[in-house]
Amino acid sequence: MVGSKQGIIPLAELLPGDKAKVVALSGEGLVRRRLLDLGIVPQTVVEAVRRSPIGDPVAYRVRGTLIGLRKEDAMKIMVEPLRNKEEDK
């Protein structure tokens, strides 16, 4: 298991179609600021939509907007995968 807490994984590990709730950001400086500006804050639901043909970057849906993140940045976002449809409000 990658995360130190049960069920917590980096955003980069989600497969297309998977949804998860953001629990923490580990970046610093401009990277952290960019992620926050994109709406990636704790408790936000994020959905992996599609991967580029070479696997990087990945398109994610955040608050109704489609954004692209490199794997390097997505590894800095810790999420809890959602299992039940009622959880992804």
JOMO-V743819 format. One record per pair of residues at least 24 apart in sequence whose C-alpha atoms are under 6 Angstrom apart, sorted by the first residue. I is the first residue (numbers start at 1). J is the second residue. Records with the same first field share a line. If there is no record, write none. Layout:
I = J ; J
This chain:
7 = 80
8 = 79 ; 80
9 = 78 ; 79
10 = 75 ; 77 ; 78 ; 79
11 = 74 ; 77 ; 78 ; 79
12 = 71 ; 74 ; 75
16 = 48 ; 49 ; 50
17 = 48 ; 49
18 = 47 ; 48
19 = 46 ; 47 ; 82
20 = 45 ; 46 ; 79 ; 80 ; 81 ; 82
21 = 45 ; 79 ; 80
22 = 79
23 = 78 ; 79
24 = 78
25 = 76 ; 77
26 = 76
27 = 76
